[in-house]
Amino acid sequence: MQKQAVQVAPEGTHGEGRIRAHDAWALELPVLLDAMNTQAVEIDLGQHGMQAALAVLPDRICVLVRPGLSEQELSVAIRSLLARYIHRPFPHLVLWPQREGQGVVVKEPSDVLADLVLGDPPDATADVLHLYKDGNWAPKDGWRSEEEVLTELLKLAVDMKGVVEDIPEEMYPLPDGLGAVVSAGYDSEGLAHPLVFLRGDLAVGLRVDLLGFCLALAAGTEHEGREPDENGLFYVGTDAGPVCGPGTALLGALMVQRLGRRPGDCAFRLLDPPEDFAPGLESAA
């Protein structure tokens, strides 16, 4: 694939132009397929319920899709497979609809489509910064340093009539893996006003991604069906996985990118409520 000029992100932006899992959901589908040198082909996948599969061929990635899928199902299948591949290149993947709900499940099988696999899967290294151009998720004011993006996120929280503070020093040492505590109050129009207590001893880039996730979580976006505890609090960990689809993690990642940073993995884990821990709150309602 012919290389194109790439806008260079400033030092401190995560991963510069390397494609990441959230790009599989943010880029236009034809642009995504071209960037990853991927071809989608309709083919009979048998009677086992599989909706789509990904296989690495000598010169490209091929996504095999069951005929008859709706446009929405087709988009979700292709994006889900490519997002998983970007995060962890694997020679073949299969996609199944969830037994309950409208989601999908991507698996790494040991035997399915093995005859189509030739050699090790190539890393997903496509440059994508220029592909956003002036689109909805291009940085609105260009690429910024991590500190600048953190400042912009704090301004956004104020615009949402929210509050972001560091977890009070007297609460340390913190429970293992805890990154933030999140709640939200709601006005008469049902708009969320986030309240975020953020761990203050994290690297700036991690704080940026974590705060983007927390603001999206407080705004009420869907995240794995999890509910706050009895005090209206979510406990957010510092470990994060790839963005696997629409919801809190994707909104948080794209919010961060819109403000000028290439986000890392933003699907932060929600933790069970730690015992006898709350950063100065009984309820944020």
N, C-alpha and C positions, 0 to 999 in steps of 0.2 A: 504494500500500500504506500502510495507516495506520501512522503513526509511534508507537513505544512509548517509554516512559521508559528511559533508558540509564544504567547505573551508570558514573560517570566514573572512568577510571583516573587515578592520580596522575601528576603531571608526571614525565617521564622514562621512562614506559612507552612502548613503540614503537607509534606509529600509533593509540593510543587504541582507539576502537571500530571502526576501519575493517576491513572484512573482508579476510582475507589467504588465500593459497593453502592453508595448513595447515587453515583452517577447513572447507574442502571435504571434508576427511577426518575431522575431529574432531566436527562437528555431526551430529546425527541427520538422516538423509536427508530426511524430510518437513520438518523445520525448515530445512534448507539450501535446499530448493526454494522454500519460502515466503519466506525472507529475501531471496532473489535474484529473486523474482517470476518463477520458472521453471516451465514445464510440460513434462512428459515425455510423448511420444506414440509409440506403436508405429506403424511405417510400413515398407512394403517399400522397402529401399534398393538394390535391384537385385542383380546377380550379381557384383559386383566385390569382395566380401569385407568391405566397410565394415560395422562393427558399430553405429556411432552417429554422429550429427552434431549440431552446435549452430548455430542460426541466430537472428539478432536480428530480431524482429518489431517493429511500431510500439509495442506496449504491453507486451511481455514478451520474455524469452529462451525459446526453445523447443529442447528436446533431442529429436531424432528417434532412435528406437532400433529395431533390427531385431527383429521378432517371434521368439520362441523362445529368447531369452537366459535363462540361469539367473539366479536372484536375485542371486548373487554377481557375475556378469558385468554385470548391469544396474547394480548399485551402483558397480562400478569404472568403467564407462563414463561414467555421469553425473558422478561425482566427478572423474574425470580431466579431462573437458571443462570443468567449472566451475572447477577449480583453475587450468587453463591460462588460462581467460577472466579470472579474477580477477587473475592476474599481468599479463596483457596483453590487454585487451579487443580483440576482433577480430570482425568481423561474421559470419564463419562458420568453423567448425572441423570436422574430420572425425577419426574414431577408427578405427584398424585394430588387429587383434590382431598381436602380434609373430610373425614367422615361426618363431622358436625361443623356447621358454619360455611362460610364462603371462601376460606383461605386455601392455601396449597401447602404441600410438604415436599421438600427437595431432599433426595437421598443420594448417597454415593454407593451404588450397588457393586457387588463383587463379581457378578457374572453377566448382567444384562448388557447387551451391546458390545461385549468384549471383542467380538470379531471386527468391529469398526474402529478400534483404537490402534493407532500406529505411532509408537514412540511415546516419550514423555510429553505431558501437556505444557505448552509454552506459558510463561508468565504473562499476566495481563498488564502490559506496560504502555498502553496507548496514552499519548498526550491528549488532554481534553480541555485545557484552559481556553483555547481559542474556539472550541466548539460551542461554548455558551454565548459568546459574542455579546449581543445586547439583549439576550433572552431574559426571561423572568428570574432566573437564578444566577445571572452574572452579577459580580460585585457592583453595587450601585454607585460607588465612588472609587472603584479600583481596588487593587489588592493592598492590604494594610498589614502592619505588624500585629502580633498577638496582643500587645498592650493596647493598641488603638481599637482593636475589635472588642476587647473586654470593656473599654470605656463606652463604646457604642451600645453594647448590650446592656450596660447599666443605665444608659439614657433611655433605652427602649423599655426597661422595667419601670422607670419613672413615668414614661408616657402611658404605660398600662396601669398607672396609679398603684404600682407595686413597690415592694421594698426588697433589697438584696443586702444582706449583712454577712460578715464572717461569723462562723460559729464561735460563741464566746470562749475565751481562753480557759475559764473555769470548768468548761465541759471536757477538756482534754485530760487524759488520753481518750481518744474516740474509739467507739467499737470498730473492730477490724473491718477494713474495706469501705467504711462510710465516707461518702464524698459530699453529700448535701441533704438537707431536710427541707421539704417543700410543702406548702399549703397554699390555699387561695381563698380570699373572700369574694363575694359576688355582690354587685350593685343591683339596683331595682330593675335594670334592663338585662340582667343575667350575664353581664360581662365580668370576667375573672380579673381579680387584682392579686397578682402573685406575691407570695411571701417566701423568700428563699434564704436559708442559712447555708452558706457555702464554706467548705473547708478552706482555710487560709494558707495551708502549707503545701499546696499542690503547685506543680509547674503551671505557668501562665497558660500555655496551650491547652492543657487538660482542664483548667478552670473555665476557659472559653467554651469548649465543647460541652462541658458539664452544665454550665449556666444556660446555654442554648437549649439543651435537653430539658432542664428544669422549668424554663419559661414556657416551653411547649407543653410540658406535663401539667403545669398550673392552668394553662389555657383550656384544658379539658380534652385534649386529643386522646384518641384510643391508644392504650398501651397494654396489650396482653390481658385485657379484662381485669387488671388489678384495681383494687379499691383502696382508698386511704384507711388508716387505722381509726380507732374510735375517737381520736382527737382531730381527725381530718388531716393527718400528716402522711406524706410519703417519705420513705428513707431510700436515698439513691446511692448506689455503690460507685466506686471508682473504676471498676472493670466494665468494659464495653465490648460488645460484639458488632458485627457488620449490620448495616441497615438492610433489613430483609423485606421491607415493603412500606406502604403508607402508614402513617401514624406518628407517634411522638418522636421517635428517633429520626425519621426523615424530616419532619418539620424543624426539629432542632438543628440538624445538619445543614439544611438549606437556609435557615435563618443566619447561621454563622457564616456560611458562604456568601450570602447576600451582603453581609456587612464587611466582607473582605478577607476571610481566612478560609483556606482549604481545610475542611474538618477532617478529623480522624474517624475512627469507628465511634459512632454516637448512640448505639443501642445499649445504654447503660442499664445495669441490672438493678431492679428494685429489690430491696432487702426486707426481710421481716422486721417488725419493730423491735429494736434492742430493749432489753429490760432496763427500767429506771433511767431512760434517757430521753430528754426533750430539751432543745436549746432555748430555754426561757419561755416555752409555750405550754399552755394547756389546750388551747384551741385557737385556730386562726380564723374561724368563721366570724 
